[in-house]
């Protein structure tokens, strides 16, 4: 049983918008919530490199290859920032990866869908990264200091990814009839997975209310989803493309877009590991991790060598 005075003092710091740092006292449930959320976020950045990596050699121009390579490198850096933030909570990175490989840790469900055409790279940049940045801008204000600072770094780069995706979609939409059809097909397949990224409705989320109280989250799942939809629909209209939702319309009273009910059965099926790419994504991650063992060992040996030189200097 945790000390009530400490719990009260902790909540007072949260309410006063004072960042919680690794050496500060925190409730165990707060620590566990952060371990789950930050590691899931880190895993998503790393697993999310796979769909893009599949298109590196097939991108239609040298410029698009360079942009895609830079984006993949950014995602690797984002994962590093987040793993470092998660490690401040007392768990080693090796443990996070073990949980991922054993199926005990999750990552964003959206990365379990296949990338069938070059237009999917545009849809991922515009829609998936667009949804991610709506969430990440909010997380810059999260109550845990290391997580907040990681988000500030990540948001500086994520906005470029969204613009690059939008540029791909704009080029295809303004191209031949076949190219515009390819862009429309990508939107049709990625729209619903993108808005599912914000998670279940808050009334059905096991963690949402407590995370809002502790300001781990600053805005609710539904509020962030609505913000993303309102921004993205206008961008789609500019492209001359449509969205696969016959009930999508601007509500004149609320000034927000109303949309059809989300297929949560599909969402939970993917989260449970039954999506089109779940097993393949983890299998590839395990292989890459195993193949990279010699690199990690070499880096460790080099770091130890440098430390010995510094001590003897």
C-alpha positions, 0 to 999 in steps of 0.5 A, spaced: 500 500 500 503 506 497 503 512 502 497 517 501 501 523 503 506 521 497 500 520 493 497 527 494 504 530 493 505 527 487 498 529 484 499 536 486 506 536 482 502 533 476 496 538 477 501 544 477 504 542 471 511 540 474 515 534 470 516 528 474 523 526 473 526 519 474 529 520 481 522 523 483 518 518 487 512 516 483 506 511 484 508 504 481 502 504 477 504 510 474 511 507 472 508 501 469 503 505 465 509 509 462 513 503 461 507 500 457 506 506 453 513 509 452 516 502 450 510 501 445 511 507 442 518 505 441 516 499 438 512 502 433 517 507 430 522 501 429 517 496 426 514 502 422 520 502 418 519 495 415 513 497 410 517 503 408 524 499 407 520 494 402 520 500 397 527 503 398 529 499 391 522 500 388 521 507 389 520 511 382 526 516 382 533 517 386 530 523 389 524 519 392 529 513 394 533 518 398 527 521 401 525 514 404 532 512 406 532 519 410 525 517 413 527 510 415 533 513 419 529 518 422 524 513 425 530 509 427 532 515 431 525 516 434 525 509 437 532 510 440 530 516 443 524 513 446 527 506 448 532 511 452 526 515 455 523 508 457 530 505 460 530 511 465 524 507 468 528 501 471 528 496 465 533 495 460 532 495 453 534 488 452 528 486 456 523 491 452 525 487 446 524 480 449 517 482 451 516 484 444 519 478 441 515 474 446 508 477 444 508 480 451 508 487 448 504 491 443 506 496 437 501 500 433 496 496 429 497 500 423 503 497 421 500 490 420 497 492 413 501 491 407 504 496 402 501 494 395 503 500 391 508 506 391 501 510 393 502 506 400 508 510 401 504 517 400 498 514 404 503 512 410 506 519 410 500 523 409 495 519 414 499 515 418 504 520 420 499 525 420 495 521 425 502 520 429 504 527 429 497 529 432 498 525 438 505 526 439 504 534 439 499 533 445 505 528 448 510 534 448 506 536 454 506 529 458 508 529 465 514 525 465 520 529 463 524 524 459 518 522 455 516 529 454 523 531 451 523 525 446 517 528 443 519 535 442 525 532 438 521 527 434 515 532 432 521 536 429 522 531 424 515 528 424 512 534 420 517 533 414 514 525 414 507 528 413 509 533 408 513 528 404 507 523 404 502 529 402 507 530 396 507 523 393 499 523 394 499 530 390 503 528 385 499 521 383 493 525 384 495 530 379 498 525 374 494 520 369 488 516 371 491 510 373 496 514 378 490 518 381 486 511 381 492 508 385 492 514 390 485 513 391 486 506 392 491 507 398 486 512 401 481 507 401 485 502 404 489 506 409 483 511 412 480 506 417 487 503 420 489 511 421 483 513 425 484 507 429 491 509 431 488 513 436 485 507 440 478 505 442 473 510 445 475 513 451 469 510 455 472 503 452 479 504 454 482 501 460 487 506 461 485 513 458 482 516 464 487 515 469 492 517 464 489 523 463 489 524 471 496 523 471 497 527 465 501 522 461 496 523 456 493 531 455 487 529 450 483 524 450 483 518 444 476 521 441 478 528 441 485 527 438 481 523 433 476 528 431 482 533 430 486 529 425 479 527 421 477 535 421 484 537 418 485 531 414 478 531 410 480 538 408 487 536 405 483 530 401 479 535 398 484 539 396 487 533 392 481 532 389 480 525 393 475 522 397 474 518 403 471 511 404 466 513 408 459 515 406 457 518 412 462 523 412 460 530 413 461 536 416 456 537 422 454 545 421 452 545 429 459 542 432 463 545 426 466 538 426 466 532 421 461 526 423 463 519 421 461 512 421 462 507 426 469 504 427 470 497 426 473 495 432 472 488 431 478 489 426 482 493 430 482 488 436 483 482 431 489 486 429 492 488 436 491 480 438 496 478 432 491 476 427 492 482 422 495 481 415 502 482 417 503 481 424 507 475 424 511 477 418 513 483 422 515 480 428 519 475 424 523 480 420 524 484 427 527 478 430 531 476 424 534 483 424 536 483 431 539 476 431 543 478 424 545 485 428 548 482 434 555 482 431 554 490 430 552 491 438 558 487 440 563 491 436 560 497 439 560 495 446 567 493 445 569 499 442 566 503 447 570 499 453 576 500 449 575 508 449 573 508 456 580 504 458 584 510 454 580 515 458 582 512 465 589 511 463 590 518 460 
